[in-house]
Amino acid sequence: MVGKFTAVITKAENWYVAHCVELGVVSQGKTIEEAQGNLREAVELYLESFGTEDIPQNTGEIILYPLEVAISG
């Protein structure tokens, strides 16, 4: 069985930070590819530790967009 999840990668200084949205699992790497591989491994370990019952998976469309909001202060 293959699980489908949403991964978001952001750059933070010298690291790429990869985040699995549905599970809240986070990993990092010095390259995008390393961050992807580390996140895949972290998600696999998460699923081994906590099981696969009732795990939310991505089944729909993903829409990413820049969000601007007013910040007072």
ZIWORA-V863172 format. One record per backbone hydrogen bond with DSSP energy under -0.5 kcal/mol. NH is the residue of the N-H (numbers start at 1). CO is the residue of the C=O. E is the energy in kcal/mol with one decimal. If there is no record, write none. Layout:
nh:NH co:CO e:E
nh:NH co:CO e:E
//
This chain:
nh:5 co:3 e:-0.5
nh:7 co:5 e:-0.5
nh:8 co:19 e:-2.4
nh:10 co:17 e:-2.5
nh:12 co:10 e:-0.5
nh:12 co:15 e:-3.2
nh:15 co:12 e:-2.2
nh:16 co:29 e:-3.2
nh:17 co:10 e:-3.3
nh:17 co:15 e:-0.5
nh:18 co:16 e:-0.5
nh:18 co:27 e:-2.6
nh:19 co:8 e:-2.5
nh:20 co:25 e:-3.3
nh:21 co:6 e:-2.3
nh:21 co:19 e:-0.8
nh:24 co:20 e:-2.2
nh:25 co:20 e:-0.7
nh:27 co:18 e:-2.7
nh:29 co:16 e:-1.9
nh:35 co:31 e:-2.4
nh:36 co:32 e:-2.6
nh:37 co:33 e:-2.4
nh:38 co:34 e:-2.6
nh:39 co:35 e:-2.3
nh:40 co:36 e:-2.5
nh:41 co:37 e:-2.2
nh:42 co:38 e:-2.4
nh:43 co:39 e:-2.8
nh:44 co:40 e:-2.4
nh:45 co:41 e:-2.4
nh:46 co:42 e:-2.3
nh:47 co:43 e:-2.7
nh:48 co:44 e:-2.2
nh:49 co:45 e:-2.2
nh:50 co:46 e:-2.8
nh:51 co:47 e:-1.7
nh:55 co:52 e:-0.8
nh:56 co:54 e:-0.5
nh:58 co:4 e:-3.0
nh:59 co:57 e:-0.6
nh:63 co:61 e:-0.5
nh:68 co:66 e:-0.5
nh:72 co:70 e:-0.5
//
